[in-house]
């Protein structure tokens, strides 16, 4: 089972995927708001997003934010 947690790079919030208690991948700088990062991490956990897709989903988030 995958669990996603919020991480902070000193400027913006990102998310980190964990499997069996160990971090398996991380995407930094996605959100300025911790609340939005928590909401997204929870959604990824509930939907059981495979960590191999985290980079693609992160790029989509950044693209949508740039367009809007």
N, C-alpha and C positions, 0 to 999 in steps of 0.2 A: 504494500500500500504506500502511495506517495503522500507526503505532507508538505505543503508549501508554507513557508514562513517569510515574514518581512525582514529585509536587511537594509542597512543604511550605509551609504558610502561617504558620509560626511557632508553631502550636499542634497542628494535626492534619495528616495526610497526605491528599492527593487524587491525582487522575490528570489527565494532560494528553494530548490527542490530537495527534499530529504527522503531517503529510502532506508528503512531499518535504522533510523536514527542518525544516519550519515548524510552529509551534504553531497549531492551528486551533480548539481549544476546551479548556476546563479546568473541572474540578469540584473545589472545595476542601472540606476538612473532613469527609472521608468516614471516615477510619480513624485510630485512635490509635496503631496498630501499623504501623511501616514494612513489616514482613514481609507483613502482610495487604494493604497497598497494592501492594506489588510483585507478589504473587500475583494480585491482581485486574487490574493493568495487563498482566501477561503473558497472562492469560486473554483480555482484550479484544483484544490483539494477535493471538493465535493464532486467535481466532474472527473477526477482522477486523470488529469492531463499528464500524458507521458512526458517526462523530462526531455526527451529527444525533440519535442515540439516547442519547448520553451523559447528558444531563440526566434523561431518564426512568429510565435504569438507576440513576443516582445517587440519585434519589428513592426507588426501590424498596429500595436498600440501607439508606438511612436509616429507612424505614418498617419493614423487617424487624428492624432492630436495636432500634427502639423497642418493637415488639410482643414481642420475646423478652426 
